[in-house]
């Protein structure tokens, strides 16, 4: 199957292919770059220091 064949598939079949590929990935296939951890560490630090305003899921849903 060529890439062009995939492009021409109906959306449901494309999603099925994506699911099959995703299911075949394992933890060793995906490596996050170091900067991802740095960003998460900084966000956690800001949260723990009270620098981030949070709201409950219910409050969020009301805003929508």
C-alpha positions as CSV (number, residue, x, y, z in Angstrom):
1,X,0.0,0.0,0.0
2,X,1.5,3.3,-1.0
3,X,1.2,6.6,0.8
4,X,-1.2,7.8,-1.9
5,X,-3.4,4.8,-1.3
6,X,-3.5,5.7,2.4
7,X,-4.4,9.3,1.6
8,X,-7.3,8.1,-0.4
9,X,-8.8,5.9,2.3
10,X,-12.0,6.9,4.1
11,X,-11.4,8.5,7.5
12,X,-12.5,5.4,9.4
13,X,-9.9,3.2,7.7
14,X,-7.2,5.8,8.2
15,X,-8.1,5.8,11.9
16,X,-7.9,2.1,12.0
17,X,-4.4,2.2,10.5
18,X,-3.4,4.8,13.1
19,X,-4.7,2.6,15.9
20,X,-2.8,-0.4,14.6
21,X,0.4,1.5,14.4
22,X,-0.1,3.1,17.8
23,X,-0.7,-0.3,19.4
24,X,2.6,-1.6,18.0
25,X,4.7,1.2,19.6
26,X,6.5,0.4,22.8
27,X,8.2,2.6,25.4
28,X,11.6,2.2,23.7
29,X,10.2,3.6,20.4
30,X,9.4,7.0,21.9
31,X,12.1,9.1,23.5
32,X,11.1,12.5,24.8
33,X,13.8,15.2,24.4
34,X,15.3,16.6,27.6
35,X,13.6,19.9,27.2
36,X,10.2,18.2,27.7
37,X,11.2,17.2,31.2
38,X,12.6,20.7,31.8
39,X,9.2,22.3,30.8
40,X,7.3,19.9,33.0
41,X,9.6,20.4,36.0
42,X,9.2,24.2,35.6
43,X,5.4,23.9,35.5
44,X,5.4,21.7,38.6
45,X,7.6,24.2,40.4
46,X,5.3,27.1,39.5
47,X,2.3,25.0,40.6
48,X,3.9,24.0,43.9
49,X,4.9,27.6,44.6
50,X,1.3,28.8,44.1
51,X,2.1,30.7,41.0
52,X,-0.5,29.0,38.9
53,X,-4.3,29.5,39.3
54,X,-6.2,26.3,39.0
55,X,-9.9,25.6,38.6
56,X,-12.0,22.4,39.1
57,X,-13.2,20.4,36.1
58,X,-16.8,21.6,37.0
59,X,-15.7,25.2,36.9
60,X,-14.0,24.6,33.6
61,X,-17.1,23.0,32.1
62,X,-19.2,26.0,33.2
63,X,-16.9,28.4,31.3
64,X,-17.5,26.5,28.0
